Each structure stands twice: as C-alpha cells, then as structure tokens.
C-alpha cells in the first residue's frame, strides 16, 4: 500500500530536524572547554573552542583578555555558586564567562 506524500513529508522533516538538533547539541558539548589561566584560554581559543573561565566582572579585565587573546570576547557571563580564580587578575570570583572568537 502506498503512503501519502502529505503524511510522510512532515514525519521526514521532523526526523531531519531532530537529527540536526541532536548533532548541534553534541557539537556544542564537545566544544565547550575550561581554562584555569590565560595560557590555557589563549590555546583553547586558538583551537576554535568555546572556553569557560572565571573572570572578575570588570570591563577593563575583559578588554585585556580580548587584547591578549587576539579577539576572544565573552559571550555569556554568569554568577555561579562555586568560587574560582580570575584567569587574568588572579582574584577570587563567582563570575564565570564563556569566551569565543568570531571567525
């Protein structure tokens, strides 16, 4: 028995969308890494990763990081419960930033 195209196309499109969504999620998880210092941050940004690092919430520090990494900018900045050490200043902070470069 032949299935109607009008019934199969929506199912096929949903399968494609789900597959692409899962693939994108996996890619994102595989490309978010952590850095504990500026050396690690620079190296991981150079590799095209999205880098999680502690950073004090200060525009001057953020600008210094951008300059030293050749354009790495924060994409998300969040306050977290766990305290860490700022990759640039060495000060304790609860601010975690996600850095990336535009290519």
C-alpha positions, -999 to 999 in steps of 0.1 A, spaced: 0 0 0 14 34 -10 17 60 17 5 95 10 33 121 5 14 146 26 16 122 55 53 112 50 69 146 44 60 161 78 74 130 95 105 131 74 111 168 81 106 162 119 132 134 118 156 157 100 151 185 124 156 162 154 187 147 139 202 182 132 193 194 168 210 164 184 241 168 162 243 205 171 239 198 208 267 171 206 289 195 187 283 223 213 291 200 243 323 187 226 335 223 220 330 239 254 361 235 275 375 251 306 406 272 312 423 279 345 447 305 333 455 328 304 478 304 287 451 277 285 425 303 275 446 315 245 455 280 234 419 268 235 405 298 217 432 293 191 418 258 186 383 273 179 368 262 212 343 280 235 361 285 267 346 286 302 368 306 326 364 326 358 367 363 353 360 392 376 332 413 364 353 443 352 352 458 317 390 466 319 398 430 326 375 418 298 393 442 274 427 430 285 416 394 278 403 404 244 436 421 235 457 393 248 437 365 231 436 383 197 399 390 198 384 365 223 353 380 237 328 369 264 296 356 251 279 347 283 287 360 318 270 344 348 272 344 386 278 309 399 278 294 435 313 279 431 341 303 436 371 303 413 401 324 404 400 350 376 422 339 347 436 374 343 437 391 377 441 361 399 414 374 422 387 352 436 353 355 419 320 338 414 317 352 378 321 326 351 324 337 315 322 319 282 347 332 257 349 326 219 363 342 188 344 351 157 359 337 125 
